[in-house]
């Protein structure tokens, strides 16, 4: 995650920057998207934060926290859009996912960055037009909205970008500085 990119390169431009995050304890997907005053969106960066499956959960949560912290420092977003926990059939998985979300929310809160939380169906609805879209449909529509040659990979990264796009499409933004 450590890069030699200039710190805070996007604040002060005419774009509003959103970091979208698809939380996970093994793989956390992210996407950094800029929205201009006219509403056009563009992808700045996307990828994943991978943790070591052999490490204890507290160390993996720390890796997620530090990875998100690095992204927040590099991009200084106006908002962080995070996918909300979906319990489904496995309560233990939802609880573990909640730990990763907590690390992400804390990283943003410590920097006083606006946080927006969206459910998976809300993100899918905003990006594809239906809350029941498949992962492939979400990735395809992310590709279309951002006019990319290929959809972002892996799917966790595409989901992070989709969370950022959701906020760009339906979220509230501050007045540019």
ChimeraX commands (.cxc) that place a marker at each C-alpha (Angstrom):
marker #1 position 0.00,0.00,0.00 radius 0.5
marker #1 position 2.87,2.41,0.56 radius 0.5
marker #1 position 3.49,4.58,-2.48 radius 0.5
marker #1 position 5.54,7.66,-3.26 radius 0.5
marker #1 position 2.56,9.54,-4.70 radius 0.5
marker #1 position 2.21,13.19,-3.73 radius 0.5
marker #1 position 0.12,13.76,-0.63 radius 0.5
marker #1 position -3.38,15.18,-1.08 radius 0.5
marker #1 position -3.21,15.76,-4.83 radius 0.5
marker #1 position -6.94,16.24,-5.43 radius 0.5
marker #1 position -8.28,18.69,-2.81 radius 0.5
marker #1 position -8.61,22.18,-4.12 radius 0.5
marker #1 position -9.40,21.09,-7.68 radius 0.5
marker #1 position -12.89,21.56,-9.09 radius 0.5
marker #1 position -13.66,17.90,-8.35 radius 0.5
marker #1 position -15.13,16.29,-5.29 radius 0.5
marker #1 position -13.35,13.06,-4.38 radius 0.5
marker #1 position -15.08,9.99,-2.92 radius 0.5
marker #1 position -13.41,6.86,-1.56 radius 0.5
marker #1 position -15.75,3.90,-1.89 radius 0.5
marker #1 position -15.06,0.81,0.20 radius 0.5
marker #1 position -16.31,-2.78,0.05 radius 0.5
marker #1 position -15.22,-4.06,3.48 radius 0.5
marker #1 position -13.77,-7.49,4.17 radius 0.5
marker #1 position -11.32,-9.08,6.56 radius 0.5
marker #1 position -9.55,-11.03,3.80 radius 0.5
marker #1 position -10.02,-8.58,0.90 radius 0.5
marker #1 position -11.24,-5.00,1.16 radius 0.5
marker #1 position -12.04,-3.42,-2.19 radius 0.5
marker #1 position -11.73,0.30,-2.78 radius 0.5
marker #1 position -12.32,2.84,-5.51 radius 0.5
marker #1 position -11.44,6.53,-5.63 radius 0.5
marker #1 position -13.74,8.53,-7.88 radius 0.5
marker #1 position -13.86,12.24,-8.71 radius 0.5
marker #1 position -17.09,14.07,-9.55 radius 0.5
marker #1 position -16.93,17.44,-11.27 radius 0.5
marker #1 position -19.38,20.26,-10.68 radius 0.5
marker #1 position -21.17,19.24,-13.87 radius 0.5
marker #1 position -21.75,15.74,-12.50 radius 0.5
marker #1 position -19.20,13.89,-14.66 radius 0.5
marker #1 position -17.41,11.10,-12.83 radius 0.5
marker #1 position -13.95,9.67,-13.39 radius 0.5
marker #1 position -11.91,6.91,-11.81 radius 0.5
marker #1 position -8.74,7.96,-10.03 radius 0.5
marker #1 position -7.68,4.58,-8.64 radius 0.5
marker #1 position -9.09,1.27,-7.52 radius 0.5
marker #1 position -7.73,-1.88,-5.98 radius 0.5
marker #1 position -7.81,-4.10,-2.94 radius 0.5
marker #1 position -6.25,-4.34,0.49 radius 0.5
marker #1 position -5.39,-8.00,1.11 radius 0.5
marker #1 position -4.73,-9.32,4.58 radius 0.5
marker #1 position -2.90,-12.49,5.51 radius 0.5
marker #1 position -5.27,-15.37,6.24 radius 0.5
marker #1 position -2.68,-16.82,8.63 radius 0.5
marker #1 position -2.68,-13.77,10.88 radius 0.5
marker #1 position -5.00,-13.44,13.87 radius 0.5
marker #1 position -8.11,-11.30,13.33 radius 0.5
marker #1 position -6.83,-8.29,15.32 radius 0.5
marker #1 position -3.76,-8.01,13.08 radius 0.5
marker #1 position -5.90,-8.31,9.94 radius 0.5
marker #1 position -8.19,-5.55,11.20 radius 0.5
marker #1 position -5.12,-3.40,11.82 radius 0.5
marker #1 position -3.98,-4.02,8.22 radius 0.5
marker #1 position -7.38,-2.86,6.94 radius 0.5
marker #1 position -7.24,0.22,9.20 radius 0.5
marker #1 position -3.72,1.13,8.06 radius 0.5
marker #1 position -4.50,0.47,4.39 radius 0.5
marker #1 position -7.57,2.71,4.49 radius 0.5
marker #1 position -5.56,5.30,6.43 radius 0.5
marker #1 position -2.97,5.33,3.65 radius 0.5
marker #1 position -5.67,5.91,1.03 radius 0.5
marker #1 position -7.21,8.71,3.08 radius 0.5
marker #1 position -3.84,10.41,3.43 radius 0.5
marker #1 position -3.04,10.09,-0.27 radius 0.5
marker #1 position -6.38,11.21,-1.68 radius 0.5
marker #1 position -7.91,13.34,1.12 radius 0.5
marker #1 position -11.45,12.54,-0.04 radius 0.5
marker #1 position -14.45,14.71,0.70 radius 0.5
marker #1 position -16.43,11.60,1.65 radius 0.5
marker #1 position -16.04,7.88,2.28 radius 0.5
marker #1 position -18.86,5.61,1.06 radius 0.5
marker #1 position -18.91,2.24,2.82 radius 0.5
marker #1 position -21.05,-0.78,2.10 radius 0.5
marker #1 position -23.19,-1.67,5.10 radius 0.5
marker #1 position -23.17,-5.13,6.70 radius 0.5
marker #1 position -25.56,-7.69,5.28 radius 0.5
marker #1 position -26.17,-10.52,7.74 radius 0.5
marker #1 position -27.49,-13.19,5.39 radius 0.5
marker #1 position -27.35,-16.71,6.75 radius 0.5
marker #1 position -24.09,-16.56,8.69 radius 0.5
marker #1 position -24.15,-14.29,11.75 radius 0.5
marker #1 position -20.48,-15.03,12.49 radius 0.5
marker #1 position -19.43,-13.76,9.03 radius 0.5
marker #1 position -21.50,-10.61,9.56 radius 0.5
marker #1 position -19.83,-10.03,12.93 radius 0.5
marker #1 position -16.34,-10.49,11.45 radius 0.5
marker #1 position -17.23,-8.14,8.59 radius 0.5
marker #1 position -18.42,-5.65,11.19 radius 0.5
marker #1 position -14.89,-5.55,12.61 radius 0.5
marker #1 position -13.48,-4.54,9.21 radius 0.5
marker #1 position -16.20,-1.91,8.80 radius 0.5
marker #1 position -15.38,-0.55,12.24 radius 0.5
marker #1 position -11.73,-0.13,11.27 radius 0.5
marker #1 position -12.74,1.69,8.07 radius 0.5
marker #1 position -15.22,3.96,9.86 radius 0.5
marker #1 position -12.68,4.77,12.57 radius 0.5
marker #1 position -9.97,5.63,10.04 radius 0.5
marker #1 position -12.34,8.13,8.37 radius 0.5
marker #1 position -13.78,9.48,11.63 radius 0.5
marker #1 position -10.31,10.16,13.06 radius 0.5
marker #1 position -9.66,12.38,10.02 radius 0.5
marker #1 position -13.10,14.00,10.29 radius 0.5
marker #1 position -14.08,12.86,6.80 radius 0.5
marker #1 position -17.78,12.60,5.99 radius 0.5
marker #1 position -18.99,8.97,6.04 radius 0.5
marker #1 position -21.91,7.63,4.01 radius 0.5
marker #1 position -23.19,4.08,4.48 radius 0.5
marker #1 position -25.19,2.25,1.82 radius 0.5
marker #1 position -26.63,-1.24,1.72 radius 0.5
marker #1 position -25.63,-3.54,-1.12 radius 0.5
marker #1 position -29.09,-3.20,-2.75 radius 0.5
marker #1 position -28.86,0.62,-2.54 radius 0.5
marker #1 position -25.46,0.55,-4.26 radius 0.5
marker #1 position -26.69,-1.85,-6.94 radius 0.5
marker #1 position -29.83,0.27,-7.51 radius 0.5
marker #1 position -27.80,3.47,-7.93 radius 0.5
marker #1 position -25.25,1.92,-10.29 radius 0.5
marker #1 position -27.32,-0.58,-12.31 radius 0.5
marker #1 position -30.94,0.47,-11.87 radius 0.5
marker #1 position -31.87,-2.67,-9.92 radius 0.5
marker #1 position -31.11,-3.65,-6.34 radius 0.5
marker #1 position -30.85,-7.31,-7.34 radius 0.5
marker #1 position -27.99,-6.98,-9.85 radius 0.5
marker #1 position -25.26,-9.60,-9.98 radius 0.5
marker #1 position -21.58,-8.85,-9.36 radius 0.5
marker #1 position -20.96,-9.09,-13.12 radius 0.5
marker #1 position -23.75,-6.59,-13.85 radius 0.5
marker #1 position -22.35,-4.17,-11.26 radius 0.5
marker #1 position -18.85,-4.44,-12.75 radius 0.5
marker #1 position -20.23,-3.90,-16.27 radius 0.5
marker #1 position -22.17,-0.79,-15.24 radius 0.5
marker #1 position -19.16,0.59,-13.37 radius 0.5
marker #1 position -17.24,0.16,-16.64 radius 0.5
marker #1 position -19.99,1.95,-18.57 radius 0.5
marker #1 position -20.41,4.87,-16.14 radius 0.5
marker #1 position -16.68,5.52,-16.08 radius 0.5
marker #1 position -16.10,4.79,-19.79 radius 0.5
marker #1 position -13.41,2.23,-18.98 radius 0.5
marker #1 position -11.96,-0.21,-21.48 radius 0.5
marker #1 position -12.51,-3.10,-19.04 radius 0.5
marker #1 position -14.37,-3.47,-15.75 radius 0.5
marker #1 position -12.26,-3.04,-12.61 radius 0.5
marker #1 position -10.80,-6.26,-11.24 radius 0.5
marker #1 position -11.00,-8.08,-8.95 radius 0.5
marker #1 position -14.72,-7.87,-8.18 radius 0.5
marker #1 position -14.00,-6.45,-4.71 radius 0.5
marker #1 position -12.37,-3.43,-6.38 radius 0.5
marker #1 position -15.37,-3.04,-8.70 radius 0.5
marker #1 position -17.64,-3.13,-5.63 radius 0.5
marker #1 position -15.57,-0.40,-3.96 radius 0.5
marker #1 position -15.86,1.75,-7.09 radius 0.5
marker #1 position -19.61,1.06,-7.15 radius 0.5
marker #1 position -19.93,2.34,-3.56 radius 0.5
marker #1 position -18.13,5.55,-4.57 radius 0.5
marker #1 position -20.35,5.94,-7.65 radius 0.5
marker #1 position -23.45,5.39,-5.53 radius 0.5
marker #1 position -22.45,8.33,-3.36 radius 0.5
marker #1 position -21.70,10.43,-6.44 radius 0.5
marker #1 position -25.16,9.68,-7.79 radius 0.5
marker #1 position -27.33,9.90,-4.65 radius 0.5
marker #1 position -25.22,11.37,-1.83 radius 0.5
marker #1 position -25.01,14.89,-0.49 radius 0.5
marker #1 position -21.83,16.82,-1.21 radius 0.5
marker #1 position -20.33,19.87,0.44 radius 0.5
marker #1 position -19.82,23.06,-1.51 radius 0.5
marker #1 position -16.38,22.93,-3.18 radius 0.5
marker #1 position -13.64,24.79,-1.30 radius 0.5
marker link #1:1,2 radius 0.2
marker link #1:2,3 radius 0.2
marker link #1:3,4 radius 0.2
marker link #1:4,5 radius 0.2
marker link #1:5,6 radius 0.2
marker link #1:6,7 radius 0.2
marker link #1:7,8 radius 0.2
marker link #1:8,9 radius 0.2
marker link #1:9,10 radius 0.2
marker link #1:10,11 radius 0.2
marker link #1:11,12 radius 0.2
marker link #1:12,13 radius 0.2
marker link #1:13,14 radius 0.2
marker link #1:14,15 radius 0.2
marker link #1:15,16 radius 0.2
marker link #1:16,17 radius 0.2
marker link #1:17,18 radius 0.2
marker link #1:18,19 radius 0.2
marker link #1:19,20 radius 0.2
marker link #1:20,21 radius 0.2
marker link #1:21,22 radius 0.2
marker link #1:22,23 radius 0.2
marker link #1:23,24 radius 0.2
marker link #1:24,25 radius 0.2
marker link #1:25,26 radius 0.2
marker link #1:26,27 radius 0.2
marker link #1:27,28 radius 0.2
marker link #1:28,29 radius 0.2
marker link #1:29,30 radius 0.2
marker link #1:30,31 radius 0.2
marker link #1:31,32 radius 0.2
marker link #1:32,33 radius 0.2
marker link #1:33,34 radius 0.2
marker link #1:34,35 radius 0.2
marker link #1:35,36 radius 0.2
marker link #1:36,37 radius 0.2
marker link #1:37,38 radius 0.2
marker link #1:38,39 radius 0.2
marker link #1:39,40 radius 0.2
marker link #1:40,41 radius 0.2
marker link #1:41,42 radius 0.2
marker link #1:42,43 radius 0.2
marker link #1:43,44 radius 0.2
marker link #1:44,45 radius 0.2
marker link #1:45,46 radius 0.2
marker link #1:46,47 radius 0.2
marker link #1:47,48 radius 0.2
marker link #1:48,49 radius 0.2
marker link #1:49,50 radius 0.2
marker link #1:50,51 radius 0.2
marker link #1:51,52 radius 0.2
marker link #1:52,53 radius 0.2
marker link #1:53,54 radius 0.2
marker link #1:54,55 radius 0.2
marker link #1:55,56 radius 0.2
marker link #1:56,57 radius 0.2
marker link #1:57,58 radius 0.2
marker link #1:58,59 radius 0.2
marker link #1:59,60 radius 0.2
marker link #1:60,61 radius 0.2
marker link #1:61,62 radius 0.2
marker link #1:62,63 radius 0.2
marker link #1:63,64 radius 0.2
marker link #1:64,65 radius 0.2
marker link #1:65,66 radius 0.2
marker link #1:66,67 radius 0.2
marker link #1:67,68 radius 0.2
marker link #1:68,69 radius 0.2
marker link #1:69,70 radius 0.2
marker link #1:70,71 radius 0.2
marker link #1:71,72 radius 0.2
marker link #1:72,73 radius 0.2
marker link #1:73,74 radius 0.2
marker link #1:74,75 radius 0.2
marker link #1:75,76 radius 0.2
marker link #1:76,77 radius 0.2
marker link #1:77,78 radius 0.2
marker link #1:78,79 radius 0.2
marker link #1:79,80 radius 0.2
marker link #1:80,81 radius 0.2
marker link #1:81,82 radius 0.2
marker link #1:82,83 radius 0.2
marker link #1:83,84 radius 0.2
marker link #1:84,85 radius 0.2
marker link #1:85,86 radius 0.2
marker link #1:86,87 radius 0.2
marker link #1:87,88 radius 0.2
marker link #1:88,89 radius 0.2
marker link #1:89,90 radius 0.2
marker link #1:90,91 radius 0.2
marker link #1:91,92 radius 0.2
marker link #1:92,93 radius 0.2
marker link #1:93,94 radius 0.2
marker link #1:94,95 radius 0.2
marker link #1:95,96 radius 0.2
marker link #1:96,97 radius 0.2
marker link #1:97,98 radius 0.2
marker link #1:98,99 radius 0.2
marker link #1:99,100 radius 0.2
marker link #1:100,101 radius 0.2
marker link #1:101,102 radius 0.2
marker link #1:102,103 radius 0.2
marker link #1:103,104 radius 0.2
marker link #1:104,105 radius 0.2
marker link #1:105,106 radius 0.2
marker link #1:106,107 radius 0.2
marker link #1:107,108 radius 0.2
marker link #1:108,109 radius 0.2
marker link #1:109,110 radius 0.2
marker link #1:110,111 radius 0.2
marker link #1:111,112 radius 0.2
marker link #1:112,113 radius 0.2
marker link #1:113,114 radius 0.2
marker link #1:114,115 radius 0.2
marker link #1:115,116 radius 0.2
marker link #1:116,117 radius 0.2
marker link #1:117,118 radius 0.2
marker link #1:118,119 radius 0.2
marker link #1:119,120 radius 0.2
marker link #1:120,121 radius 0.2
marker link #1:121,122 radius 0.2
marker link #1:122,123 radius 0.2
marker link #1:123,124 radius 0.2
marker link #1:124,125 radius 0.2
marker link #1:125,126 radius 0.2
marker link #1:126,127 radius 0.2
marker link #1:127,128 radius 0.2
marker link #1:128,129 radius 0.2
marker link #1:129,130 radius 0.2
marker link #1:130,131 radius 0.2
marker link #1:131,132 radius 0.2
marker link #1:132,133 radius 0.2
marker link #1:133,134 radius 0.2
marker link #1:134,135 radius 0.2
marker link #1:135,136 radius 0.2
marker link #1:136,137 radius 0.2
marker link #1:137,138 radius 0.2
marker link #1:138,139 radius 0.2
marker link #1:139,140 radius 0.2
marker link #1:140,141 radius 0.2
marker link #1:141,142 radius 0.2
marker link #1:142,143 radius 0.2
marker link #1:143,144 radius 0.2
marker link #1:144,145 radius 0.2
marker link #1:145,146 radius 0.2
marker link #1:146,147 radius 0.2
marker link #1:147,148 radius 0.2
marker link #1:148,149 radius 0.2
marker link #1:149,150 radius 0.2
marker link #1:150,151 radius 0.2
marker link #1:151,152 radius 0.2
marker link #1:152,153 radius 0.2
marker link #1:153,154 radius 0.2
marker link #1:154,155 radius 0.2
marker link #1:155,156 radius 0.2
marker link #1:156,157 radius 0.2
marker link #1:157,158 radius 0.2
marker link #1:158,159 radius 0.2
marker link #1:159,160 radius 0.2
marker link #1:160,161 radius 0.2
marker link #1:161,162 radius 0.2
marker link #1:162,163 radius 0.2
marker link #1:163,164 radius 0.2
marker link #1:164,165 radius 0.2
marker link #1:165,166 radius 0.2
marker link #1:166,167 radius 0.2
marker link #1:167,168 radius 0.2
marker link #1:168,169 radius 0.2
marker link #1:169,170 radius 0.2
marker link #1:170,171 radius 0.2
marker link #1:171,172 radius 0.2
marker link #1:172,173 radius 0.2
marker link #1:173,174 radius 0.2
marker link #1:174,175 radius 0.2
marker link #1:175,176 radius 0.2
marker link #1:176,177 radius 0.2
view
